[in-house]
């Protein structure tokens, strides 16, 4: 079994590789990777894939990983188990955190890729094993999960019900639909609002950390949001985004739903946390105490809260390693597992 320090170093070297490729004016490896990803998934524009690669190039750092691991008391004493990972594919590399957690704890990741994101992660894992061949013992990309002792699965609320039933015989972490919300006070700077637009529309707004709902003070000028959205004109270069914009605009007009738009984004006053691609829901609040109680009542559906007193504007898609999805500490979960006798 490879020592924990060696596993950390392997991922650090993968981060160094990514940093070196991203620093090149023209990297054939990155060009090939991004082209293949876009062919497989029309949402995966090169710009969005580069965001994900840059994030992980900075995150896979020895000091960063060691601090995270040490703060969770991870040691080499864990007996290796096969952990089934069912990954989502809504944004590039969204399941990599689960893979990293599993391998650093010392278990073997049995990875069931999403068909929407089955290009980038396998390529990075192959590169990881080129750098440190012993890491090949810590994962397998599989078409079907078998011989697993625990499961981490991410999907929709509907798929979660299926997962909970199908995997009821083993310890499991099942994640459901979540989204991001933002709280504005009305005194945000131009930089704050530009950051907010990244929080809303990076990865086209498809991530569980993307902001889909704005809480605004009474009498807030919505033109500030529309003005901040103008640098995102590139969104309209993506056919899938355009199709969503056209479809939802027509649908809301047919249903006589009041909507404001600037031919780039749409805004509607709606209590729901979740909004379709290209649409932001907003709701006015009277005071912070009332708003605090409202958000507390919806925390089961909230992945992150953006605002001056919360996650800073522009940082929604730059979570810390300790910002576990759905608030479930996967390192703790996997360290506390005991071998499970599988049914015959």
C-alpha positions in Angstrom: 0.0 0.0 0.0 1.4 3.4 -1.0 2.0 5.7 2.0 -0.4 8.6 2.4 2.4 11.1 1.9 3.2 9.4 -1.4 -0.4 9.6 -2.5 -0.5 13.3 -1.6 2.7 13.8 -3.6 1.2 12.0 -6.6 -1.7 14.4 -6.7 0.6 17.3 -6.2 2.6 16.3 -9.2 -0.6 16.0 -11.2 -1.4 19.6 -10.2 2.1 20.6 -11.3 1.5 18.9 -14.7 -1.8 20.8 -15.1 -0.2 24.1 -14.2 2.6 23.5 -16.7 0.2 22.7 -19.5 -2.1 25.7 -18.7 1.0 28.0 -18.8 1.8 27.0 -22.4 0.6 29.4 -25.1 -0.6 26.4 -27.0 -0.8 23.0 -25.4 -1.6 20.1 -27.7 -2.7 18.0 -24.7 -5.2 20.6 -23.5 -6.4 21.3 -27.1 -7.1 17.6 -27.7 -8.7 17.2 -24.3 -11.0 20.2 -24.6 -12.0 19.3 -28.2 -12.9 15.8 -27.2 -14.9 17.0 -24.2 -16.9 19.5 -26.3 -17.7 16.9 -29.0 -19.1 14.6 -26.2 -20.9 17.4 -24.4 -22.0 20.6 -26.0 -22.0 22.4 -22.7 -18.3 21.8 -22.2 -16.9 24.8 -24.0 -13.1 25.1 -23.9 -13.5 28.2 -21.6 -15.5 26.1 -19.0 -13.1 23.1 -19.1 -10.2 25.5 -18.6 -11.9 26.9 -15.5 -12.1 23.4 -14.0 -8.5 22.5 -14.9 -7.2 25.7 -13.5 -9.1 25.2 -10.2 -7.7 21.7 -9.8 -4.2 22.8 -10.8 -4.2 25.2 -7.9 -6.0 22.8 -5.5 -3.8 19.8 -6.0 -0.9 21.2 -3.9 1.0 19.4 -1.2 0.4 22.0 1.5 -3.3 22.4 0.6 -3.9 18.7 0.5 -1.9 18.0 3.7 -3.7 20.7 5.6 -7.1 19.2 4.5 -6.1 15.6 5.3 -4.6 16.5 8.7 -7.6 18.6 9.7 -9.7 15.4 9.2 -7.2 13.1 11.0 -6.7 10.8 8.0 -4.1 8.2 8.6 -2.6 5.1 6.9 -4.4 2.7 9.2 -7.6 2.4 7.1 -8.3 -1.1 5.7 -8.8 -0.7 2.0 -12.4 -1.2 0.7 -13.9 -0.8 -2.8 -16.0 2.4 -2.8 -18.5 2.7 -5.6 -18.7 6.3 -7.0 -21.5 7.3 -9.2 -20.5 10.6 -10.7 -22.6 13.5 -11.9 -21.8 15.2 -15.3 -23.4 18.6 -15.1 -20.1 20.5 -15.1 -16.6 19.4 -16.0 -14.9 17.2 -13.4 -17.6 17.7 -10.8 -17.0 14.2 -9.4 -13.2 14.6 -9.0 -13.5 15.6 -5.3 -15.0 12.2 -4.5 -12.3 10.4 -6.4 -9.6 12.4 -4.6 -11.2 11.8 -1.2 -11.5 8.1 -1.8 -7.9 7.6 -3.0 -6.3 9.7 -0.3 -8.1 7.9 2.5 -6.6 4.7 1.0 -9.7 3.0 -0.5 -10.1 1.9 -4.1 -12.5 4.1 -6.1 -14.8 2.1 -8.4 -15.8 4.9 -10.7 -19.0 4.9 -12.7 -18.6 7.9 -15.0 -21.5 10.1 -16.2 -21.8 9.8 -20.0 -21.8 13.6 -20.0 -18.4 13.8 -18.5 -16.4 10.7 -19.4 -13.4 12.3 -21.2 -11.6 14.6 -18.8 -11.4 12.6 -15.6 -10.2 9.3 -17.2 -7.5 11.3 -19.0 -6.4 12.9 -15.7 -6.3 9.5 -14.0 -4.3 8.1 -16.8 -1.8 11.0 -16.4 -1.8 10.4 -12.6 -0.7 6.8 -13.1 1.9 7.8 -15.7 3.4 10.1 -13.0 3.0 7.5 -10.1 2.3 4.0 -11.5 1.3 2.7 -8.0 -1.8 4.9 -8.0 -3.3 2.5 -10.6 -4.2 0.3 -7.6 -6.4 2.9 -6.1 -9.1 3.2 -8.8 -10.9 1.5 -11.7 -13.3 3.1 -14.2 -16.1 0.7 -14.6 -19.3 0.4 -16.7 -21.2 -1.3 -13.8 -20.6 -1.3 -10.1 -19.8 -4.7 -8.6 -17.9 -5.9 -5.5 -18.3 -2.6 -3.6 -18.5 -2.1 0.2 -19.9 1.5 0.2 -21.3 4.0 -2.3 -21.2 7.7 -3.0 -23.8 8.7 -5.6 -24.8 12.1 -7.0 -27.9 12.7 -9.0 -31.3 14.3 -9.1 -34.0 13.9 -6.5 -35.6 11.3 -8.6 -32.5 9.2 -9.1 -31.7 9.6 -5.4 -34.8 7.6 -4.5 -33.6 4.8 -6.8 -30.1 4.9 -5.4 -31.3 4.8 -1.8 -33.3 1.6 -2.5 -30.7 -0.1 -4.8 -27.8 0.5 -2.4 -29.6 0.0 0.9 -27.5 -3.0 1.8 -24.3 -0.9 2.1 -23.2 2.3 3.8 -24.0 5.2 1.4 -23.9 8.9 0.7 -26.6 9.9 -1.7 -26.7 13.5 -2.9 -29.7 15.3 -4.3 -30.5 18.5 -6.2 -29.0 21.6 -4.6 -28.3 25.1 -5.8 -26.7 28.4 -4.8 -28.4 31.6 -3.6 -27.0 35.2 -3.3 -27.9 37.9 -0.8 -27.4 41.5 -2.0 -27.5 44.5 0.3 -27.8 47.1 -2.4 -24.3 48.6 -1.8 -22.3 46.1 -3.9 -19.5 47.4 -6.0 -19.1 46.8 -9.7 -16.5 44.1 -9.0 -19.0 42.4 -6.6 -21.7 42.3 -9.3 -19.2 41.1 -11.9 -18.3 38.3 -9.5 -21.9 37.5 -8.9 -22.5 37.0 -12.6 -19.7 34.4 -12.6 -21.4 32.7 -9.6 -24.6 32.7 -11.7 -23.4 31.8 -15.2 -20.0 30.1 -15.0 -20.6 26.6 -16.5 -23.8 28.1 -17.9 -25.3 27.9 -14.5 -25.5 24.1 -14.5 -23.6 23.5 -11.3 -25.1 22.9 -7.8 -23.0 25.8 -6.6 -24.3 28.2 -9.3 -26.6 30.9 -8.0 -30.1 30.6 -9.4 -31.9 32.8 -6.8 -31.2 36.4 -5.8 -32.5 37.9 -2.5 -32.7 41.6 -3.0 -33.5 44.5 -0.7 -36.8 46.3 -1.4 -36.7 48.8 -4.3 -33.4 47.3 -5.7 -32.6 48.5 -9.2 -32.6 45.4 -11.4 -30.7 47.3 -14.1 -27.6 46.8 -12.0 -27.8 43.1 -12.6 -28.5 43.4 -16.3 -25.6 45.8 -16.7 -23.3 43.4 -14.9 -24.4 40.6 -17.2 -23.2 42.3 -20.4 -19.7 41.0 -20.4 -21.2 37.5 -20.5 -22.3 38.0 -24.2 -20.3 34.9 -25.0 -23.0 32.8 -23.5 -25.0 33.3 -26.7 -22.3 31.7 -28.7 -23.4 28.3 -27.3 -26.3 26.7 -29.2 -27.6 24.9 -26.1 -27.7 28.1 -24.1 -29.5 29.9 -26.9 -32.0 27.1 -27.2 -32.8 27.2 -23.5 -33.1 31.0 -23.6 -35.5 30.9 -26.6 -37.6 28.0 -25.1 -38.0 29.4 -21.6 -38.8 32.9 -22.9 -41.5 31.5 -25.2 -42.9 29.3 -22.4 -43.1 32.1 -19.9 -44.8 34.3 -22.4 -47.4 31.6 -23.2 -48.0 31.1 -19.5 -48.2 34.9 -19.0 -45.4 34.9 -16.5 -43.9 38.4 -16.1 -40.2 38.3 -17.0 -37.5 40.9 -17.6 -34.8 40.2 -20.1 -31.9 41.8 -22.1 -31.5 39.2 -24.8 -28.8 37.6 -22.7 -30.4 36.6 -19.4 -33.9 36.7 -18.0 -35.1 37.6 -14.5 -38.4 36.7 -12.9 -39.8 37.3 -9.5 -40.4 33.8 -8.1 -40.1 32.2 -4.6 -38.5 29.1 -6.0 -34.8 28.5 -5.4 -34.3 26.7 -8.7 -34.5 28.4 -12.1 -34.0 27.1 -15.7 -30.8 27.8 -17.6 -30.6 31.5 -18.7 -33.1 32.5 -16.0 -32.5 34.1 -12.5 -35.2 34.0 -9.9 -35.3 36.9 -7.5 -37.2 37.8 -4.4 -37.3 41.0 -2.3 -36.8 41.0 1.4 -37.7 43.6 4.1 -35.0 42.9 6.7 -32.1 40.6 7.4 -33.8 38.8 10.3 -36.7 37.8 8.1 -34.4 36.8 5.3 -32.2 34.7 7.7 -35.2 32.7 8.8 -36.4 32.2 5.2 -33.0 30.8 4.1 -32.7 28.5 7.2 -36.0 26.9 6.1 -34.5 26.1 2.7 -31.1 24.9 3.7 -31.8 21.3 2.6 -31.8 22.6 -1.0 -28.9 25.2 -0.7 -25.4 24.2 -1.6 -23.8 27.7 -0.9 -24.8 31.2 0.0 -23.0 34.1 -1.8 -22.8 37.5 -0.2 -20.6 39.9 1.7 -21.2 37.9 5.0 -21.1 34.5 3.3 -19.1 33.1 0.4 -17.5 36.1 -1.3 -18.8 37.2 -4.7 -17.1 35.4 -7.6 -16.0 32.4 -5.4 -19.0 30.2 -5.9 -17.2 27.8 -8.2 -14.0 27.9 -6.2 -14.9 25.8 -3.2 -12.3 24.9 -0.6 -11.6 21.2 -0.2 -13.4 21.3 3.1 -16.6 22.6 1.4 -18.1 19.1 1.1 -21.1 18.7 -1.1 -24.4 18.7 0.8 -22.3 19.3 3.9 -21.4 15.6 4.2 -17.8 15.0 5.2 -16.8 12.3 2.8 -13.4 11.8 4.4 -15.0 11.1 7.8 -17.6 8.8 6.1 -14.9 6.7 4.4 -12.6 6.5 7.4 -15.3 5.2 9.6 -16.4 2.4 7.3 -16.2 -1.2 8.3 -16.1 -4.0 5.8 -19.5 -5.1 4.8 -20.5 -8.6 3.9 -22.1 -8.4 0.5 -25.1 -10.6 -0.2 -24.4 -13.6 -2.4 
